[in-house]
């Protein structure tokens, strides 16, 4: 493939992954009013206003939502967008630095590469359906010209980043590094299993005891449990639910056994852990996990490819950060609170 940088003839390896640079979406930004003309930063004498940050953020969110429509939950979308919003200014500064360096080197993105990037986006996100892509693009409020400009900038950023952030071998893939990464991520791939649970229920109010007294009682019971007293004995003495006679033993529960709120708390507990008092309508609940049944942890060998992939990604990010620090040192960047 010929070089993008015609004047310097620097060979650049490009990728056509469509990941936006900085993004925003009014739907999820119920923020306090902002002074849109306020200058947020200056990069090599070029100001970045609040309006520019918001506009760039909004554009990336539109692309994100358009490319993931029907494939992600609303809660994940909200988490991702909040994360994007939190680093929007940094991202736009980084992009400006990279594009400025690309321009300084005489970089140029040929139209055919932009076409290839768009075709890949349509194939990956819309199964190659160009009409569906055009329809979603229109709904997002973007023109094809705007979308092409975004693709051009992303190719330039990816190309120059790939040239300057190289994998110089696998020396960092040491046995210790891989074991540490396995320990760090194995929980993400562990099947949940079912919780073996005990529960103790204290009414928030009785005929002869106030809510404050009952709240103090449940705190006192929890303190005893944390200090090693027997859950079953305390449940038989104090609990007022159908499990009290069995020492609070609920059994091995699945996700449908209790109401969603209690289930969520139960599945958060580690083996032997006693919950904080849980507000559950007319009751305070205390839970204790006695472990999991049917939980399985993938072996080191099963996750080895993922471990090495994560380590490579981590090393790439470290090298990219070092490169961007150098670009910042060589540039004139001022950030305003």
Secondary structure, DSSP 8 states (H G I E B T S, - for coil): ---SBTTTTB----------SS---TTT-------TT-EEEEETTEEEEHHHHHHHHHHHHHHHHHHTTTTS-HHHHHHHHHHHHHTHHHHHHHHHHHHHHHHHTTB---HHHHHHHHHHHHHHHHTT-HHHHHHHHHHHT--HHHHHHHHHHHHHHHHHHHHHS----STT--HHHHHHHHHHHGGGG----EEEEEEEEEES--SSS-HHHHHHHHHHHHHHHHTT--HHHHHHHH--STTGGGTTEEEEE-TTSS-HHHHHHHHH--TT-B---EEETTEEEEEEEEEEES-----TTTTHHHHHHHHHHHHHHHHHHHHHHHHHHHS-EEE--
